[in-house]
Amino acid sequence: MDNPIITLTTDFGYKDPLSGVMKGVILGISPSANIVDISHGINKYDVREAALTIGTSYIQFPPRTIHVVVTDPGVGSQRRPIMVIAENYYFVGPDNGVFSIIFESEYCEVVHVTSDHYFQRKMSSTFHGRDVFAPVAAWLSKGIPASKFGDTITDFVRLRLPVPAQPTRTTLEGEVILIDHFGNAVTNIKASDLERLRSESKGRLRIIVKGTEAPLKEYYSQAADKGLYSVIGSMDYLELFVNRGNASSDFNIRVGDGIGVMMAAEK
């Protein structure tokens, strides 16, 4: 690949040198690589948050981008390193469900990476980001065919990600799946879910969480006070917010909390 792009998404944080070391390994193998940090702020060991982060980010990159994801509480165990080949993108990381949204969104071939001559010579049981995933991504960026890294598998791990329910024609039931850096509570209800509800019944949308109504706004600053509101975020998910505040702490909203949407009769 000419001027390949390799992204990194990890739960390593920003204090320790782990992500920087991975970049050094990549550049040692593929000096022309362009390395992009998507995030190193994933909550520790939170595979679902990593899956949501890469699942809502990968498509913003040019075709043939290689996405490396390392949220890996099973490092050193029997969990497999894998490479995912989608139509326009590649993904490298642990087989622990971190690519579940990719599997739902794309037709994928998945390879169990076993060709250890593409790994670092000296292996650690605690840092496969450096010793396995970074070098594999780097060699892939240099044009090594995916088939050279191992054999295709079909029993890869998928997370059971929550999906909204529609118990009646006029109601949706979802839940909070992520609290972002600003304290916004991202739900599993998509803009398309709301549009479907609107198309099936007439009225106005009422969005309720923990007994509080969160009126739908078009953008954050449209909320004139410090109340709880909702908006369709940049990734097309419904999210709860407080303008220049923190919805999570101000209203005690946590991952897993339920959210209801209903079509109410116009007053």
N, C-alpha and C positions, 0 to 999 in steps of 0.2 A: 504494500500500500504506500502511496506517496503522501507524505505528511500525515500520517495516521493520527486519529484522535482516540485517546484512551481516557475514560472518566473513572473517578474513584468515589465510592460511597461507602463509608465505614462508621463504626461506633467508637473509633479510636480517640475522639476528642482532639483538642488543639494544644495540649500541654506537652505530651510525649512525642518523640520523633518518629513514631511508627509510620504515619502517612508519608512523611518526607523520605524515609528509608525506602518505601515502596517505589517512590518516584525515582530514586537513585538507581534501583535495580532495573526499572523499565528503561531509563535513559542509557544505562550501561549496555543494554542489548539493542535498543532501538533509539539511537540518538536523535532521530528526526521526529520522534513522537511528540505530539501536542497533548499535554496532560491537563485535564480539567477536573477540579474538585467540585462534585455536586454537593456533598456534605460529609463532614466528619463528626457531625453533632447528633447522629442517631443515638437514642437512649441505649445505654449499655444492654447488650444481649437481646434487644428488641427486634426480632426477625420480622415481625409484622410491620413495624414502622419502616424498616429498611425496604421491605417489599412495596409498601405504599409509595415511598420516596422514589425508588427507581421506576416503579410502574407509572408514575405520573410525570416523570422527567425525561425518560429515554428518547421519546419521540421528537423532542425539541432539537435533537442533534442531527447532523448530516448523516446520510446513509453510510454504512460500513463503520460507524463508530463502534468501538469496543468498550463495553461498560463492565467495570470490575466492582463487585459488591462484596464487602467483607464485614458481615455481622455474623459471628461464627462461634457461638457458645460451645459447639461440639468439636472445636479444633483439637487435633491430635487423636480423636476417637476414630471409629469406623465409618463416620460420615464421609461421603465421597466428594471429591472435587469435580465440578462439572463445567462444561462449556455449552452454552445455549446458542443455537444458530437460528435466528429468525430471518424473515425475508430481507430486511435491510440493516439488521444490527446483530452484534455478537455480545454475549454476556458470559462472564467468568466469575465463579464464586462457589460457595459450598452448596451441597445438595440438602438444604434444610427448609426449603419453601420460600426462600428469599426472592425467587423469580416467579412466584405464583401468579401475579397480575400479568406478567409477560405471557405465561402459558394460556391465560384466558383471552388475551388480546391478539395473539399472533399464532400463526402456524409455525411450530418449532421442531427442530431436531436437537436432541440432547445427547451429548457425548460424555461418558465417564472418563475423565482425564487420568490416564494411567502411564503415559510415556514419560517416565521420570527423568530422562535425559534432557527434558525441557525445564526441569526444576533447578533450583540452586544446588550446587554440589554438596554443601553442608546444610543438612536439614535440621530445623528445630520443630519440636512437637507443639510449640505454642505460638508460632508466627507463620502460618501458611500464607498470610497476605504477602509477606516478603519472599517466602521460599517456593511457593507454588503459584498463586494467582497472578502476582505481578510478572514473573518471568513468562508464564504461559501467555498472558495478554501481549507481552512484548514480542515474543516469537510469532504469535498470530499476526501481529501488525507488520511483521517483516515478510508476510506472504506464505508462511507455512500452512498447508491445507488443514482444515479442521479435522479431517479424517486421520491425520497423522498423530493426533493427541490421544486417541483411544477409540473405544467401540461405542456405538449408539445404544442407548438404554431407553426403556419406556416406563420404568417403575420409579421415576424421579418423584421427589416429595412435593406435594401441593398443600398449602395451608388452606384451611376452611375459612375464608374471609366472609364476614357477615354481609348479607345482602338485604335490602329493605323488603318488607312484606307489604302487600296491599290487601288487608283483610276485607275491605268493602270497596265499592266503586268510588267512594268519596274520601277515603283515608289511606295514608301511608304510615308505616311504622319502621323507623330506622334506629341507628345508634351512633354515638360519637366514636370515631375510630382513631383520632389523632388530635393531640394538643400541640399547636405549633409554637414557634419562638415568641410570638406576640400574645399567646394565651388564647388565640382563636380556637374554637372547638370544631374541627372538621368532621362532618358526618359521612355516612355511606350513601346518602341520598344525592343523586346526580341531577343536574339540570334537566336531563331528558326524562327522569322520573316525574318531576314536577310538571313538565309539559304534557306528559301522558295523562296525569291526573286532571289537569285543566281541560284537556280535550275530551275527557269522559264525563265531566260534570261541570255545572256552572256555579259561580259564586266567587268568593275571595279566599285566598289561602290563609289559613291560620297555622302557625308553627309553634308548637308547645314543647317545652323541655322543663321537667321538674316543676310542673304547675305554672310556669311563667310563659307568657306569650312573647315571642321574638319576631316582631314585624319584619317583613322582607324589605330590604333596601337595595338600591342599585349599586351603591358604593359606600364605603365606610363613613365618609364625612357627611353623608346625608342624614346620619343620626345626630340629632342636635343635643342629646343629653347623654348621661352615663347608664342608660338602660340597656337591656339585652336585646340585640337585634340579630337578624340573619341576612346573609348575602350569598350569591353564587360566586365562589372564589375563582381564582385564575385557572385552577385545574378542573373546573366545572362541577365541583362538589358543593353542596349546601354547607355553610359554616356559620357558627354563632360567634358574635363579636360584641365588644364594647368599644365605642369610638375612643381611641387613645386611652384605652383601659385594657383590662385582662379578664376576658369572659370566664376563664377557668377558675381563677381565684376569687373574682368578685361574686360569682354566682355558684361556686362550688361544683363546677362541672368537670367530670372525669371521663376518661375512656371507658366505654361500656354503658354509659348513661343512655337511656332511651330518648327518642325524639319522635313526636307525633306531628303529622301534617294532615290537615283536613280542609275540605272545601266547605265553607260556611255560606249561608245565604246572605246576599247583599242586604245591608240595612237601608 
